[in-house]
Amino acid sequence: MESSGQELINQPAANPEAAGPAAETPWDRCVCDYVNPVMNRIRRRPLFQKVVIANTALIAAGSIMGYYLEVKYFEGGDMGFVLLFIFSGLALCVLINYLLVRMAFRPMDDVSDAMKAIRAGHRGIRVPEVTDDPQIEELSKSLNSMLNSMEKQRKKAAASVIKAQEEERKRIARELHDETSQSLTGLVIGIRMVQEIVPESMPELSERLENINDLAHATLNEVHTMAVRLRPSVLDDLGLAAALRSYAKEFSENTGIEVEMQLLGMSQRLLPELETVLYRVVQEALTNVARHSEASQCMVTLRRKDSMIKGAIQDNGQGFDSQTVMMSDEKGRGLGLHGMKERIELVGGSLEFDSRPQDGTTIFIEVPLQSKEGIW
């Protein structure tokens, strides 16, 4: 008997888990374990089926609640309470339907916002891919695939156009320098020779020849300036830094706008395509300053650091609303800004505008030394 009692004493206490999960599992956990799989299956249904399921469940719940309230409270014929129930039920139905439909159509709002941003010039934005709805998921994937394909084709087409433009600029500049300039130089020499043999007794003829000589010199200078603007030989011969300094000096002399040029770490030559892109962007930016900004000063900064080139072009002009100009449908408006952005993106870089009316404009540039996109 003592041994039996001792065995009972030494027997381990009953394991709480032996009572089964129902003994310790709260009721809310049981409900969640049942409801969550159902809700996950509903979330994976198409949008149309979600709306149908939600409205069906709402109508069924309203019918059951109405029957219950009618049996329990409406036997007395209290019309006020009946009307209150009807209007409350309608309001609840409208509210729940609004919330459910709003939640179901939220991915479409994301698609719309992404399209607006792309139209505004943010070409790198893509539609968020939704995994809850198979139809919306397929739509977002198809849109992103289409946008990627269009962006790739657009970049290739733009690169071809810009390359063709630069080759044509080179050809025209070479012809102006080699043919037109030489012809004008020959004309100037001929006029000088005629001036030397004109007798002093014909001062009117000498004056006319002098005027023609001045006109020929002016035309020769204009042709030279045009050739340099089309394709500066210093860009090919000496590089980007020398070409920018030369252009800034000429720009200041012609417009009266003071240009401060800060080129840090830019003594080494870059890839020819990259030098052309940066030169054209600075050229277009300074042209816009002269045409539209009414500025008196401008600062151009380019800094080479590690594998990147970062720059800024800042003026003290009247500024503009960059968002409005970039999205404007007015013919010819914003083409220069779009062209600058296009060129920078072709070499894998980025260009942003920071401008406010009456507060000047700053253009930020960031370009990798080696583009991974292979467009150029």
C-alpha positions, 0 to 999 in steps of 0.5 A: 500500500505504501508503494502504491501511495508513493507511486501516486505521489511520484506520478508526474502532473498531467500535461496541459497539452494533453487536454487538446487544443480546444482546452487552451486555444482561444475562440478568436484564434479558431475563428481566424484559422477558419476565416483567413483561408476563406478571405485569402481565396476571395482576395485571389478572385478577379475584381468582378467576382469580388464585387459580386461576392461582397454584394451577395454577402451584404444582401444576405446579411441584410435579409437575415437581420431584417427577418430577425428584427421583424419577428422580434420587434416589428409585430407591434407595427412601430413604423418609425422603427421600421423606417429607421431600420430601412434607412439605416440599412440602406446607409450601411449598404452604401457605405460598405459597398463604397469601401469595398469597391474603393478597396477593390479599385485601388490598383486601378488608381495606382495605374492611373497615377503611374500613367500621369507620372510617365506623361509628366516625364518620369519615364522610369516609373512603372505600375505597381504589380498587384498580387491579390487580383490575378486580372489586375496583376496580369494587367500591371505586368503587361503594362510594365512590359509594354512600357519597358519595350517602348522605352527601349525602342524610344531610346534606340530611335532617339540615339539614332536621331541624335547620332545622325544630327551630330554627323550632319552637324560635322559634315555641314561645319566641315563644308562651311570651314573648307569650302564657304570660308575659303571662298569668302577668303578668296573674295576678301583677297580679291577685293583687297587686290582691287583696292590696291589698283584703284586710282586716288582720283576715284574716292567713291569707288574706294569707299564702296570697295571698303564697304564690300570688304567689311561686309565680306569680313563680317560674313566670313566671321558669321560663317566661322561662328556658325561652323563652331556652333554646329560642331566646335573643332576644339571639342574634338581636338582638346576635349570637353573642358576647353570647349566649354570654356571657349563657348562660355567666353563667346556666350558672355561676349555676345549676350552680356550674361556673366558665366562662371565655369567650374570644371573640377577633375575634368582635365582627362578626356571622356568618351566622345559620345559623353563629351558631346552630350554634356557639351550640347546640354550646357549649350542648350541650357545657356541658350535657354538662359539667354532667351527666357530667363532675363538673368545677369549671371550663370554658374556652370559646375561639372565635377568628376568623382569616382565613376560619376560626373555630377553637375549643376547649371544655375542662373539668377533669372525669373525662373519658371514652373518646370512641371507645367512646361514639361507637361504643356501641349503647346507646340514648341514649348519645352522642347529644349528641356525634353531634348536635354533630358533625352540626351542625358538619359541616353548615356544612362544619366539623370537630369532634374529641374529645380525652378520657381517663378522669380527664383531662378533655375537650377539644372542638376546633372548626374552621368556615369562614366560608363553607361550600362545600357549600351545605347551609344 
